[in-house]
């Protein structure tokens, strides 16, 4: 009982230290640069405490559930030795975690309403809904594709650098032709993959797969899937914009 309590307190302290720099930066700029006291100090401190508690619970959930599940499933699929099932698992995992991501839903809806107000798409609710749903599907598909490509890369032992350089090259080319209405959204879509749902499961997939394959190093080969998953949404959303709005 005492041991468990000490463990909880230690983890809670870690969460507090993770959030503390944010509070210090805000306090510094508020008091030293702006030279005004923090507004609603009691509410701010109460919110800070809630953030620490939420971060503590979230990290425990990742360590005890999401990360082990993703890693264990990757190992079990690798043991079965069927490459097609492993690739399909990588695609499905990337697609499912992204389509369910709340941040993607919010950004897509905001982008749809702004595009309608700017006259880029029809103001009808059906048109906005179709545009928003298209953004979500394209982003989710691109992350799923990145998961599948990442799995193949780990199995084959291909260099991650080649994929990263190729991805950036294609993004630069696509940016030259993409309409201005979609470029900002596309680059923001790349940040969707650094979300609280996608990162633990995709990372666990890579580490679990690299651990279970002979000759693969979990440190060298297990990471990098998130980098791929951050590039593909940028490229595919710009291609989606070219289809919807036409090339620039």
Secondary structure as UniProt FT lines:
FT   HELIX           2..28
FT   HELIX           29..33
FT   TURN            39..40
FT   HELIX           41..61
FT   HELIX           62..66
FT   HELIX           67..80
FT   HELIX           83..99
FT   HELIX           102..117
FT   TURN            118..119
FT   HELIX           125..156
FT   HELIX           160..177
FT   HELIX           180..189
FT   HELIX           190..194
FT   TURN            196..197
FT   HELIX           198..212
FT   TURN            214..215
FT   HELIX           218..221
FT   HELIX           225..245
//
